[in-house]
Amino acid sequence: MPIAIVSPELNSELLQRNTPLAGKELDVKAAASGSGESLSISHDKSYAQSEKTKASKRAWAQSKKGQAYAQSEKRKAYQRIYQKAYYEILKNTGDEEQAKWSIIPCLIDEECTVEFTEEYEDVLQNLEYPIMNFYYQNPILEDWDVKRALEATIEHYRAEFVNRPSKTKNLSLFEQQLSSQLITICEWRLGRATLDDVAAMTEGYTYQFKEDDFIKTSEELQKCLKRIIKSVKRWNRVGGKQGYLNFTAQYFSPPH
């Protein structure tokens, strides 16, 4: 499947190699301290998994893709980021349990979404471009604004599907503007807008897409929007009110 040449190559969920982070690398399956207590979790009721989910994860781990991912630079980059977050929380609180439990949701999210992220890498990148472009133009933008804009975009297409007015209300100006840009991206991937429309909105970016798999359904786009919402929640937990934006900014250079 030919893919247009882009910069950057990866969206925020497919991390670049050799991410420079300080400190010793923390194996997420290794002990958080000398006590031998694992950072992974399998039995706590808060994160109980169905047998179907467990079987799916085992199948993925045993597959060629799963085994390759376990040894990949992307996986190592995730580990370095989680390790850094763990030690920062530990430094601030002095509480190993709090530090461990703060990053466990991130570990679970990552394990559950690798396949989806790789399948829709180009769409996720397309949707994150206007988010980062808007952030560079408005540095006071926060993760909550992004989440609300993403939710409003999903509601737009839900309303369209059942032929009713959108129920989105009380959006801030930032949220309205960002949602409008996200809708433009979606319209392009639905085949109802042109690349010129998109380029005029985010001048200086080059968009990635698979030429033989360009058109997406509204349902697929809504799934991708929901995936980014998960990412916003994940990195907000780790990095605070601009955690997602600051994390993602590492992989999207400001437009020239």
KEPADREN-454045 format. One record per residue (C-alpha): residue number from 1; residue in three letters; x, y, z. Coordinates in nm, 4 decimals, always signed. Example, Ala and Ser with C-alpha at 12.3 -4.5 7.8 and 13.67 -1.06 7.14 Angstrom:
{pt 1 'ALA' {+1.2300 -0.4500 +0.7800}}
{pt 2 'SER' {+1.3670 -0.1060 +0.7140}}
//
This chain:
{pt 1 'MET' {+0.0000 +0.0000 +0.0000}}
{pt 2 'PRO' {+0.1763 +0.3171 -0.1122}}
{pt 3 'ILE' {+0.1849 +0.5936 +0.1452}}
{pt 4 'ALA' {+0.2632 +0.9567 +0.0775}}
{pt 5 'ILE' {+0.5956 +1.0782 +0.2176}}
{pt 6 'VAL' {+0.5319 +1.2813 +0.5299}}
{pt 7 'SER' {+0.7052 +1.4629 +0.8110}}
{pt 8 'PRO' {+0.6787 +1.3427 +1.0806}}
{pt 9 'GLU' {+0.6473 +0.9746 +0.9930}}
{pt 10 'LEU' {+0.4665 +0.8757 +1.3109}}
{pt 11 'ASN' {+0.1625 +0.9968 +1.4965}}
{pt 12 'SER' {+0.1798 +1.0447 +1.8724}}
{pt 13 'GLU' {+0.0939 +0.6810 +1.9409}}
{pt 14 'LEU' {+0.3703 +0.5415 +1.7172}}
{pt 15 'LEU' {+0.6741 +0.6862 +1.8859}}
{pt 16 'GLN' {+0.9948 +0.7868 +1.7152}}
{pt 17 'ARG' {+1.3081 +0.5934 +1.7873}}
{pt 18 'ASN' {+1.5689 +0.6825 +2.0476}}
{pt 19 'THR' {+1.3464 +0.9173 +2.2481}}
{pt 20 'PRO' {+1.5929 +1.0970 +2.4798}}
{pt 21 'LEU' {+1.4742 +1.0556 +2.8377}}
{pt 22 'ALA' {+1.6823 +1.0694 +3.1488}}
{pt 23 'GLY' {+1.7218 +0.7973 +3.4087}}
{pt 24 'LYS' {+1.7517 +0.4230 +3.4145}}
{pt 25 'GLU' {+1.5185 +0.2286 +3.1923}}
{pt 26 'LEU' {+1.2320 +0.0706 +3.3795}}
{pt 27 'ASP' {+1.1048 -0.2658 +3.2574}}
{pt 28 'VAL' {+0.7285 -0.2422 +3.3004}}
{pt 29 'LYS' {+0.7228 -0.6099 +3.3897}}
{pt 30 'ALA' {+1.0080 -0.5726 +3.6335}}
{pt 31 'ALA' {+0.9889 -0.4637 +3.9929}}
{pt 32 'ALA' {+0.9181 -0.1058 +4.0869}}
{pt 33 'SER' {+1.1696 -0.1441 +4.3653}}
{pt 34 'GLY' {+1.3867 -0.4094 +4.5217}}
{pt 35 'SER' {+1.0722 -0.5625 +4.6686}}
{pt 36 'GLY' {+1.0012 -0.7399 +4.3407}}
{pt 37 'GLU' {+0.6511 -0.5937 +4.3133}}
{pt 38 'SER' {+0.5408 -0.5794 +3.9507}}
{pt 39 'LEU' {+0.4224 -0.2669 +3.7747}}
{pt 40 'SER' {+0.1915 -0.4760 +3.5593}}
{pt 41 'ILE' {-0.1496 -0.5763 +3.6853}}
{pt 42 'SER' {-0.3740 -0.8696 +3.6105}}
{pt 43 'HIS' {-0.5998 -0.9443 +3.9071}}
{pt 44 'ASP' {-0.7180 -0.6115 +4.0527}}
{pt 45 'LYS' {-1.0952 -0.5797 +4.0144}}
{pt 46 'SER' {-1.0626 -0.2248 +3.8806}}
{pt 47 'TYR' {-0.8954 -0.3620 +3.5700}}
{pt 48 'ALA' {-1.0512 -0.7044 +3.5464}}
{pt 49 'GLN' {-1.0515 -0.8348 +3.1928}}
{pt 50 'SER' {-1.2895 -1.0724 +3.0220}}
{pt 51 'GLU' {-1.1661 -1.4115 +2.9097}}
{pt 52 'LYS' {-1.2183 -1.2942 +2.5519}}
{pt 53 'THR' {-0.9918 -0.9943 +2.6098}}
{pt 54 'LYS' {-0.7282 -1.2093 +2.7766}}
{pt 55 'ALA' {-0.7373 -1.4598 +2.4904}}
{pt 56 'SER' {-0.7087 -1.1782 +2.2373}}
{pt 57 'LYS' {-0.4060 -1.0339 +2.4173}}
{pt 58 'ARG' {-0.2393 -1.3768 +2.4355}}
{pt 59 'ALA' {-0.2968 -1.4299 +2.0652}}
{pt 60 'TRP' {-0.1507 -1.0881 +1.9865}}
{pt 61 'ALA' {+0.1547 -1.1468 +2.2076}}
{pt 62 'GLN' {+0.2200 -1.4812 +2.0364}}
{pt 63 'SER' {+0.1739 -1.3463 +1.6841}}
{pt 64 'LYS' {+0.4664 -1.2357 +1.4712}}
{pt 65 'LYS' {+0.3526 -0.8733 +1.4953}}
{pt 66 'GLY' {+0.3178 -0.8972 +1.8719}}
{pt 67 'GLN' {+0.6602 -1.0537 +1.9165}}
{pt 68 'ALA' {+0.8175 -0.7951 +1.6874}}
{pt 69 'TYR' {+0.6494 -0.5130 +1.8774}}
{pt 70 'ALA' {+0.7734 -0.6485 +2.2126}}
{pt 71 'GLN' {+1.1317 -0.6049 +2.0855}}
{pt 72 'SER' {+1.0729 -0.2839 +1.8922}}
{pt 73 'GLU' {+1.2095 +0.0627 +1.9493}}
{pt 74 'LYS' {+0.8513 +0.1874 +1.9861}}
{pt 75 'ARG' {+0.7983 -0.0417 +2.2837}}
{pt 76 'LYS' {+1.1270 +0.0685 +2.4370}}
{pt 77 'ALA' {+1.0283 +0.4318 +2.3885}}
{pt 78 'TYR' {+0.7000 +0.3717 +2.5708}}
{pt 79 'GLN' {+0.8907 +0.2087 +2.8555}}
{pt 80 'ARG' {+1.1252 +0.5071 +2.8841}}
{pt 81 'ILE' {+0.8335 +0.7501 +2.8984}}
{pt 82 'TYR' {+0.6466 +0.5482 +3.1608}}
{pt 83 'GLN' {+0.9658 +0.5083 +3.3604}}
{pt 84 'LYS' {+1.0222 +0.8848 +3.3567}}
{pt 85 'ALA' {+0.6633 +0.9506 +3.4676}}
{pt 86 'TYR' {+0.6951 +0.6913 +3.7455}}
{pt 87 'TYR' {+1.0103 +0.8452 +3.8911}}
{pt 88 'GLU' {+0.8755 +1.2010 +3.8628}}
{pt 89 'ILE' {+0.5632 +1.1042 +4.0581}}
{pt 90 'LEU' {+0.7749 +0.9126 +4.3096}}
{pt 91 'LYS' {+1.0025 +1.2146 +4.3543}}
{pt 92 'ASN' {+0.7063 +1.4476 +4.4115}}
{pt 93 'THR' {+0.5066 +1.2198 +4.6429}}
{pt 94 'GLY' {+0.7565 +0.9766 +4.7943}}
{pt 95 'ASP' {+0.4850 +0.7135 +4.7507}}
{pt 96 'GLU' {+0.5792 +0.4094 +4.5420}}
{pt 97 'GLU' {+0.2217 +0.2799 +4.5350}}
{pt 98 'GLN' {+0.0836 +0.6092 +4.4032}}
{pt 99 'ALA' {+0.3556 +0.6297 +4.1406}}
{pt 100 'LYS' {+0.2875 +0.2738 +4.0270}}
{pt 101 'TRP' {-0.0897 +0.3100 +4.0116}}
{pt 102 'SER' {-0.0619 +0.6408 +3.8260}}
{pt 103 'ILE' {+0.0958 +0.4775 +3.5215}}
{pt 104 'ILE' {-0.0860 +0.1411 +3.5198}}
{pt 105 'PRO' {-0.3820 +0.2759 +3.3170}}
{pt 106 'CYS' {-0.1317 +0.3920 +3.0546}}
{pt 107 'LEU' {+0.0249 +0.0465 +3.0369}}
{pt 108 'ILE' {-0.3137 -0.1155 +2.9857}}
{pt 109 'ASP' {-0.4203 +0.1379 +2.7221}}
{pt 110 'GLU' {-0.1020 +0.0786 +2.5261}}
{pt 111 'GLU' {-0.1345 -0.2990 +2.5271}}
{pt 112 'CYS' {-0.4956 -0.2829 +2.4086}}
{pt 113 'THR' {-0.4561 -0.0372 +2.1219}}
{pt 114 'VAL' {-0.1376 -0.1205 +1.9328}}
{pt 115 'GLU' {-0.3086 -0.3025 +1.6461}}
{pt 116 'PHE' {-0.5730 -0.0331 +1.5952}}
{pt 117 'THR' {-0.3128 +0.2438 +1.5987}}
{pt 118 'GLU' {-0.1025 +0.0737 +1.3355}}
{pt 119 'GLU' {-0.4042 +0.0025 +1.1125}}
{pt 120 'TYR' {-0.5212 +0.3660 +1.1175}}
{pt 121 'GLU' {-0.1848 +0.5375 +1.1521}}
{pt 122 'ASP' {-0.2472 +0.7718 +0.8585}}
{pt 123 'VAL' {-0.5935 +0.8774 +0.9767}}
{pt 124 'LEU' {-0.4710 +0.9418 +1.3312}}
{pt 125 'GLN' {-0.1860 +1.1518 +1.1952}}
{pt 126 'ASN' {-0.4263 +1.3467 +0.9741}}
{pt 127 'LEU' {-0.6499 +1.4254 +1.2729}}
{pt 128 'GLU' {-0.3634 +1.5214 +1.5029}}
{pt 129 'TYR' {-0.2147 +1.7729 +1.2592}}
{pt 130 'PRO' {-0.4884 +2.0366 +1.3087}}
{pt 131 'ILE' {-0.4782 +1.9768 +1.6844}}
{pt 132 'MET' {-0.1065 +2.0492 +1.7003}}
{pt 133 'ASN' {-0.1306 +2.3345 +1.4516}}
{pt 134 'PHE' {-0.3989 +2.4949 +1.6691}}
{pt 135 'TYR' {-0.1851 +2.4392 +1.9796}}
{pt 136 'TYR' {+0.1144 +2.6113 +1.8244}}
{pt 137 'GLN' {-0.1068 +2.9073 +1.7353}}
{pt 138 'ASN' {-0.2741 +2.9077 +2.0781}}
{pt 139 'PRO' {-0.0257 +2.7910 +2.3450}}
{pt 140 'ILE' {-0.2849 +2.8273 +2.6223}}
{pt 141 'LEU' {-0.4899 +2.5430 +2.4709}}
{pt 142 'GLU' {-0.5390 +2.2588 +2.7188}}
{pt 143 'ASP' {-0.6088 +1.8876 +2.6901}}
{pt 144 'TRP' {-0.9660 +1.9432 +2.8098}}
{pt 145 'ASP' {-1.0286 +2.1768 +2.5118}}
{pt 146 'VAL' {-0.8995 +1.9069 +2.2764}}
{pt 147 'LYS' {-1.1151 +1.6394 +2.4359}}
{pt 148 'ARG' {-1.4278 +1.8559 +2.4076}}
{pt 149 'ALA' {-1.3520 +1.9375 +2.0426}}
{pt 150 'LEU' {-1.3042 +1.5686 +1.9610}}
{pt 151 'GLU' {-1.6307 +1.4810 +2.1349}}
{pt 152 'ALA' {-1.8115 +1.7569 +1.9449}}
{pt 153 'THR' {-1.6783 +1.6184 +1.6174}}
{pt 154 'ILE' {-1.8058 +1.2717 +1.7037}}
{pt 155 'GLU' {-2.1466 +1.4198 +1.7917}}
{pt 156 'HIS' {-2.1526 +1.6001 +1.4547}}
{pt 157 'TYR' {-2.1355 +1.2690 +1.2689}}
{pt 158 'ARG' {-2.3726 +1.0910 +1.5032}}
{pt 159 'ALA' {-2.6292 +1.3640 +1.4375}}
{pt 160 'GLU' {-2.5684 +1.3442 +1.0641}}
{pt 161 'PHE' {-2.6289 +0.9688 +1.0665}}
{pt 162 'VAL' {-2.9748 +0.9980 +1.2239}}
{pt 163 'ASN' {-3.0578 +1.3259 +1.0461}}
{pt 164 'ARG' {-3.0987 +1.5438 +1.3555}}
{pt 165 'PRO' {-2.9376 +1.8637 +1.4859}}
{pt 166 'SER' {-2.6161 +1.8207 +1.6815}}
{pt 167 'LYS' {-2.6615 +1.8194 +2.0595}}
{pt 168 'THR' {-2.3264 +1.9841 +2.1234}}
{pt 169 'LYS' {-2.3686 +2.2909 +2.3448}}
{pt 170 'ASN' {-2.1613 +2.5379 +2.5450}}
{pt 171 'LEU' {-1.8387 +2.4918 +2.3499}}
{pt 172 'SER' {-1.5694 +2.7542 +2.4013}}
{pt 173 'LEU' {-1.4430 +2.9473 +2.0998}}
{pt 174 'PHE' {-1.1281 +2.7319 +2.0954}}
{pt 175 'GLU' {-1.3354 +2.4141 +2.1046}}
{pt 176 'GLN' {-1.5640 +2.5335 +1.8243}}
{pt 177 'GLN' {-1.2717 +2.6327 +1.6020}}
{pt 178 'LEU' {-1.0803 +2.3110 +1.6620}}
{pt 179 'SER' {-1.3872 +2.0936 +1.6055}}
{pt 180 'SER' {-1.4500 +2.2753 +1.2762}}
{pt 181 'GLN' {-1.0974 +2.1918 +1.1616}}
{pt 182 'LEU' {-1.1328 +1.8283 +1.2661}}
{pt 183 'ILE' {-1.4578 +1.8089 +1.0673}}
{pt 184 'THR' {-1.2702 +1.9388 +0.7617}}
{pt 185 'ILE' {-1.0190 +1.6541 +0.7980}}
{pt 186 'CYS' {-1.3013 +1.4023 +0.8345}}
{pt 187 'GLU' {-1.4823 +1.5422 +0.5301}}
{pt 188 'TRP' {-1.1612 +1.5015 +0.3303}}
{pt 189 'ARG' {-1.1224 +1.1367 +0.4351}}
{pt 190 'LEU' {-1.4909 +1.0818 +0.3533}}
{pt 191 'GLY' {-1.4245 +1.2109 +0.0023}}
{pt 192 'ARG' {-1.6371 +1.5229 +0.0500}}
{pt 193 'ALA' {-1.3593 +1.7846 +0.0737}}
{pt 194 'THR' {-1.0385 +1.8448 -0.1189}}
{pt 195 'LEU' {-0.6768 +1.8359 -0.0121}}
{pt 196 'ASP' {-0.6655 +2.2073 -0.0917}}
{pt 197 'ASP' {-0.9297 +2.2650 +0.1766}}
{pt 198 'VAL' {-0.7122 +2.0797 +0.4247}}
{pt 199 'ALA' {-0.3855 +2.2436 +0.3194}}
{pt 200 'ALA' {-0.5361 +2.5912 +0.3528}}
{pt 201 'MET' {-0.6176 +2.5100 +0.7148}}
{pt 202 'THR' {-0.2767 +2.3720 +0.8141}}
{pt 203 'GLU' {-0.0238 +2.5242 +0.5771}}
{pt 204 'GLY' {+0.3240 +2.3752 +0.6125}}
{pt 205 'TYR' {+0.2173 +2.0193 +0.6952}}
{pt 206 'THR' {+0.2308 +1.7217 +0.4615}}
{pt 207 'TYR' {-0.0467 +1.4707 +0.5093}}
{pt 208 'GLN' {+0.0011 +1.0959 +0.5084}}
{pt 209 'PHE' {-0.2501 +0.8666 +0.3421}}
{pt 210 'LYS' {-0.2710 +0.5282 +0.1748}}
{pt 211 'GLU' {-0.3580 +0.5906 -0.1873}}
{pt 212 'ASP' {-0.5407 +0.2600 -0.2322}}
{pt 213 'ASP' {-0.7284 +0.2893 +0.0996}}
{pt 214 'PHE' {-0.8071 +0.6586 +0.1222}}
{pt 215 'ILE' {-1.1826 +0.6802 +0.1711}}
{pt 216 'LYS' {-1.2978 +0.5985 +0.5236}}
{pt 217 'THR' {-1.6453 +0.5559 +0.6654}}
{pt 218 'SER' {-1.7969 +0.7828 +0.9261}}
{pt 219 'GLU' {-1.7810 +0.4912 +1.1714}}
{pt 220 'GLU' {-1.4076 +0.4457 +1.1141}}
{pt 221 'LEU' {-1.3415 +0.8154 +1.1632}}
{pt 222 'GLN' {-1.5416 +0.8188 +1.4854}}
{pt 223 'LYS' {-1.3342 +0.5254 +1.6124}}
{pt 224 'CYS' {-1.0169 +0.7207 +1.5373}}
{pt 225 'LEU' {-1.1519 +1.0286 +1.7153}}
{pt 226 'LYS' {-1.2328 +0.8120 +2.0174}}
{pt 227 'ARG' {-0.8821 +0.6666 +2.0038}}
{pt 228 'ILE' {-0.7322 +1.0144 +2.0253}}
{pt 229 'ILE' {-0.9595 +1.0922 +2.3211}}
{pt 230 'LYS' {-0.8074 +0.7895 +2.4950}}
{pt 231 'SER' {-0.4632 +0.9268 +2.4180}}
{pt 232 'VAL' {-0.5611 +1.2673 +2.5592}}
{pt 233 'LYS' {-0.6790 +1.1036 +2.8807}}
{pt 234 'ARG' {-0.3663 +0.8880 +2.9055}}
{pt 235 'TRP' {-0.1102 +1.1641 +2.8718}}
{pt 236 'ASN' {-0.3197 +1.4065 +3.0758}}
{pt 237 'ARG' {-0.2952 +1.1611 +3.3662}}
{pt 238 'VAL' {+0.0798 +1.1493 +3.3248}}
{pt 239 'GLY' {+0.1581 +1.5120 +3.2418}}
{pt 240 'GLY' {-0.1198 +1.7331 +3.3722}}
{pt 241 'LYS' {-0.3441 +1.9847 +3.1953}}
{pt 242 'GLN' {-0.1289 +1.9979 +2.8808}}
{pt 243 'GLY' {+0.0187 +1.6502 +2.9120}}
{pt 244 'TYR' {-0.1196 +1.5205 +2.5819}}
{pt 245 'LEU' {-0.0326 +1.8369 +2.3911}}
{pt 246 'ASN' {+0.3222 +1.8563 +2.5240}}
{pt 247 'PHE' {+0.3809 +1.4864 +2.4626}}
{pt 248 'THR' {+0.2455 +1.5010 +2.1075}}
{pt 249 'ALA' {+0.4400 +1.8188 +2.0280}}
{pt 250 'GLN' {+0.7601 +1.6099 +2.0368}}
{pt 251 'TYR' {+0.6527 +1.4430 +1.7120}}
{pt 252 'PHE' {+0.4909 +1.7325 +1.5238}}
{pt 253 'SER' {+0.7268 +2.0169 +1.4450}}
{pt 254 'PRO' {+0.5786 +2.3687 +1.4218}}
{pt 255 'PRO' {+0.4897 +2.4621 +1.0616}}
{pt 256 'HIS' {+0.7472 +2.6757 +0.8816}}
//
